[in-house]
């Protein structure tokens, strides 16, 4: 009797197992290193894949805290931009357009037909450029820390571009560490800050050139050309005012204020970020 009672009961659904793997892909500048999260089921029931793009001097591990959570029902890719992390560098200075083209090479290599983008600082500008140049490929764009400098600020920044680790006494490394601590947002763990410093040292002159490309990018001219739905996250950091200007430049943009978070948002509140990203991408 007991066996008959339970014989036709359907098995309970099992929670998705999310795999996180590291690999390399090809681009016009050589190999791109990346981390990927994807659900064990895979197949046609997955949602639109997400490409996550980091800041100058950083690496794809910025997104490590959110990969597994966001990867429950979609593939999530976090590449190191050329010249950062373990990715090959361009032979000369790469513009934002060059970096966007390299990421397009990577996406084309995966044969993805449509992707969503999540970009931070330099990664936000690379995302915007991809949305402009590959409109059929890019579906939605999530941006935060979007640089939108005045001409005066741009000139001042370009006069003081340096890569930490160039002084033999290490004083520039100590200065960089102090700057990272000063910009630390609420709840950002010290380990994430140490990773940030390590990424900056590893990127070296490539990171400095990428920062220059970011500052030189004509944001006010290019953002109005982004026709996709875009969401700007405004955090309580050095880009608070920039975010408003970026939102105003986006024809189909909206903005979400997150004043309780700052630099290190993803490591401080990964579930909050994932919740915001899901709500935007899954509309």
C-alpha positions in Angstrom: 0.0 0.0 0.0 2.8 2.4 0.9 4.6 1.7 -2.4 1.4 2.2 -4.4 0.7 5.6 -2.7 4.1 7.1 -3.8 4.6 5.2 -7.1 3.3 8.0 -9.4 4.6 11.0 -7.5 6.9 13.1 -9.6 10.5 13.6 -8.3 11.1 16.9 -6.5 13.0 19.4 -8.6 16.7 19.6 -7.7 18.5 23.0 -7.3 20.6 23.9 -10.2 24.3 23.1 -10.0 26.3 26.1 -11.2 29.7 25.3 -12.7 32.5 28.0 -12.6 35.4 27.4 -14.9 38.4 29.3 -16.2 39.5 29.2 -19.9 41.0 31.1 -22.8 39.5 32.4 -26.0 40.9 34.1 -29.1 40.8 37.8 -30.0 42.7 40.1 -32.4 45.2 40.9 -29.6 45.8 37.2 -28.7 44.3 35.1 -26.0 41.7 36.4 -23.6 41.5 34.8 -20.2 38.0 34.4 -18.7 35.9 32.9 -15.9 32.6 31.4 -16.9 29.6 30.3 -14.8 26.8 28.2 -16.2 24.0 26.0 -14.9 24.3 22.3 -15.1 21.1 21.9 -17.2 22.2 24.2 -20.0 20.3 23.9 -23.2 17.6 26.1 -24.7 15.9 27.0 -21.4 18.8 29.3 -20.4 18.2 33.1 -20.3 20.3 35.5 -22.3 24.0 35.2 -21.5 25.7 38.0 -19.7 29.2 39.4 -20.5 30.8 41.3 -17.5 33.5 43.9 -18.2 35.8 45.3 -15.6 37.6 48.6 -15.0 41.1 49.8 -16.1 43.8 48.1 -14.0 41.3 45.4 -12.8 40.5 41.9 -14.0 37.5 39.7 -14.5 37.8 38.5 -10.9 36.0 41.6 -9.9 32.8 39.6 -10.7 33.8 36.5 -8.8 31.4 37.2 -6.0 28.4 37.2 -8.3 29.2 34.6 -10.9 27.7 31.6 -9.2 24.5 33.4 -8.1 23.8 35.0 -11.5 24.7 31.8 -13.3 21.8 29.7 -12.0 19.8 30.2 -15.2 22.2 31.7 -17.7 25.8 31.6 -18.8 27.9 34.4 -17.3 31.3 35.4 -18.8 33.9 37.6 -17.0 36.9 38.1 -19.3 40.1 39.9 -18.5 40.3 42.8 -20.9 43.4 42.8 -23.2 46.5 43.8 -21.1 44.8 42.9 -17.8 44.8 39.8 -15.6 46.0 36.9 -17.7 45.0 38.2 -21.1 47.5 39.1 -23.8 48.0 42.8 -24.3 47.8 44.8 -27.5 51.1 45.8 -29.1 50.3 49.5 -28.7 47.8 51.6 -26.9 44.3 50.2 -27.4 41.3 52.6 -27.5 37.9 51.8 -26.1 36.8 51.0 -29.6 39.8 48.5 -29.9 38.9 46.8 -26.6 35.2 46.6 -27.7 36.3 44.9 -31.0 38.4 42.4 -29.1 35.5 41.5 -26.9 33.3 41.2 -30.0 35.9 38.7 -31.3 35.5 36.7 -28.2 31.6 36.8 -28.4 31.7 35.8 -32.0 34.0 32.9 -31.2 31.4 31.6 -28.8 28.7 31.9 -31.6 26.4 33.8 -29.3 23.5 35.5 -31.1 22.4 37.9 -28.3 24.0 38.9 -25.1 23.5 41.3 -22.2 26.3 43.4 -20.9 27.4 44.5 -17.4 30.2 47.1 -17.3 32.1 49.0 -14.7 34.1 52.2 -15.4 36.2 51.3 -18.4 34.0 48.3 -18.9 31.0 50.5 -19.0 32.4 52.4 -21.9 33.5 49.2 -23.7 29.9 48.0 -23.2 28.5 51.2 -24.7 30.8 51.0 -27.7 29.8 47.4 -28.3 26.1 48.4 -28.1 26.7 51.0 -30.7 28.8 49.0 -33.1 27.0 45.6 -32.7 23.4 46.6 -32.1 22.0 43.3 -33.2 24.2 41.4 -30.8 23.7 43.5 -27.7 20.2 43.3 -26.0 20.5 45.2 -22.7 23.3 47.2 -21.0 23.9 47.6 -17.2 26.4 50.3 -16.3 27.9 51.7 -13.2 30.9 54.0 -12.4 30.3 55.5 -15.9 33.1 58.1 -16.4 31.8 61.4 -17.8 34.6 64.0 -17.2 34.5 67.7 -17.9 37.2 69.0 -20.3 39.1 70.5 -17.3 39.0 67.3 -15.3 40.1 65.3 -18.3 43.1 67.4 -18.9 44.2 67.2 -15.2 43.8 63.4 -15.2 45.8 62.9 -18.3 48.7 64.9 -16.8 49.0 62.5 -13.9 48.7 59.0 -15.4 51.1 56.5 -13.7 51.3 52.8 -13.2 52.1 51.6 -9.7 55.2 49.5 -9.3 57.6 51.7 -11.3 59.5 53.1 -8.3 62.3 51.0 -6.8 61.5 52.0 -3.3 57.9 50.9 -3.6 56.5 54.3 -2.5 54.1 54.4 -5.4 52.7 51.0 -4.4 52.1 52.4 -0.9 50.4 55.5 -2.4 48.2 53.3 -4.5 47.2 51.2 -1.5 46.2 54.4 0.4 44.1 55.6 -2.5 42.3 52.2 -2.6 41.6 52.5 1.1 40.4 56.0 0.8 37.9 55.0 -1.9 36.7 52.0 0.0 32.9 51.7 0.0 30.8 50.4 2.9 31.2 46.7 3.6 34.0 46.2 1.1 36.2 43.4 2.5 39.9 44.0 2.9 40.7 40.9 0.8 38.9 42.4 -2.2 41.0 45.6 -1.8 44.2 43.5 -1.7 43.0 41.7 -4.9 42.4 45.2 -6.5 46.0 46.2 -5.7 47.4 43.0 -7.1 45.4 43.5 -10.3 46.7 47.0 -10.7 50.3 46.0 -10.2 49.9 43.1 -12.7 48.3 45.4 -15.3 51.1 47.9 -15.0 51.6 50.1 -18.0 48.7 48.3 -19.8 46.4 49.5 -17.1 47.7 53.0 -17.3 47.2 53.1 -21.1 43.7 51.7 -20.6 42.9 54.4 -18.1 44.1 57.0 -20.6 41.8 55.5 -23.3 38.9 55.7 -20.8 39.5 59.3 -20.0 39.9 60.2 -23.7 36.6 58.5 -24.8 34.1 61.0 -26.0 31.3 60.0 -23.7 28.9 62.9 -24.5 29.2 62.0 -28.2 28.9 58.2 -28.0 26.4 57.5 -25.3 23.5 59.1 -27.2 24.1 56.5 -29.9 23.3 53.6 -27.5 19.7 52.7 -28.5 19.3 49.6 -26.3 17.6 49.6 -22.9 20.3 50.7 -20.4 20.3 51.0 -16.6 22.8 53.1 -14.8 23.5 52.3 -11.2 24.5 55.4 -9.2 26.6 54.4 -6.2 28.0 56.7 -3.5 31.5 56.9 -5.0 33.6 59.3 -7.1 31.2 58.7 -10.1 28.0 59.8 -8.3 27.7 63.0 -10.3 29.0 61.4 -13.5 26.2 58.9 -13.3 23.5 61.5 -13.7 25.2 62.9 -16.8 25.6 59.5 -18.3 21.9 58.7 -17.7 20.9 62.0 -19.4 22.9 61.0 -22.5 21.2 57.6 -22.9 18.1 57.7 -25.1 16.6 54.6 -23.5 18.3 54.8 -20.2 17.1 54.7 -16.6 19.0 55.1 -13.3 18.8 53.4 -9.9 20.3 55.2 -6.9 22.1 52.9 -4.5 23.5 55.4 -1.9 24.2 52.7 0.6 27.0 51.2 -1.5 30.2 52.5 -3.0 33.5 51.2 -4.4 33.6 47.4 -3.9 29.8 47.1 -4.3 30.0 43.6 -5.8 32.2 42.1 -3.0 30.2 44.0 -0.3 26.7 43.1 -1.4 26.8 40.4 -4.2 23.2 39.4 -3.6 21.9 43.0 -3.9 23.8 43.4 -7.2 22.5 40.1 -8.5 18.9 41.0 -7.5 19.2 44.3 -9.4 20.8 42.7 -12.4 18.2 39.9 -12.6 15.3 42.4 -12.4 16.7 44.5 -15.2 17.9 41.7 -17.5 14.7 39.6 -17.1 12.2 42.3 -18.0 
